[in-house]
Amino acid sequence: MKEEEKNINVLFGKRVRQLREQKGISQEQFGFDVGLHRTYIGQIERAEKNITLKNIEKIAKQLNVNVSELLDFSKLDDFDEKPSKRRKNQKNIDNVDEKN
């Protein structure tokens, strides 16, 4: 694992992005729902900001997970962080579904 990937801010940001995308919510909508600015959500996901415990709790509630699940970075193993790859993989899945 790269040194950067061991950074808790990087891991937390990836986990927030993973859970947000699983729910199909944009950063803008998620920020509105949580009560945080959309750019702040992006900064959290890119590990550019430290986050308070209160905001961690708000994010967990909006994602409908408990804080410990939000901090379960072992679930990142299945997460491909590059949006272009995720879209390509989803298209491949959709194509297989259409053929069946």
Steps between C-alpha positions, in 0.01 A plus 500: 500500500634845409576739784227735376245219517577449871400860577172500691374805310557322169334181624205690648449699181503186288251334734262797489521505120443125482188509714365817336543354152341169603191704583522682166518845659697792354735700721267797459188313612688324778636827634150648498355196677775500765498876548856549378616687190558285192858627467568392858376150414741496206783618719427223751495240223832628364653508852553873483318573826505362850150423619340539841329220688169686468530504122603134493182424691288710259651319200447156656136579578433623148664188354289290737804330654647517848829679554692174543380380159597833345848450646528138382770556241536126432195535277701721266670193350211460255485870417650628175559868568534612137163624368579413139571138598180482706294628204675256264445209740132597541458511120651151476260375768205667323602343167516154656156551656354607163640189327346265760 
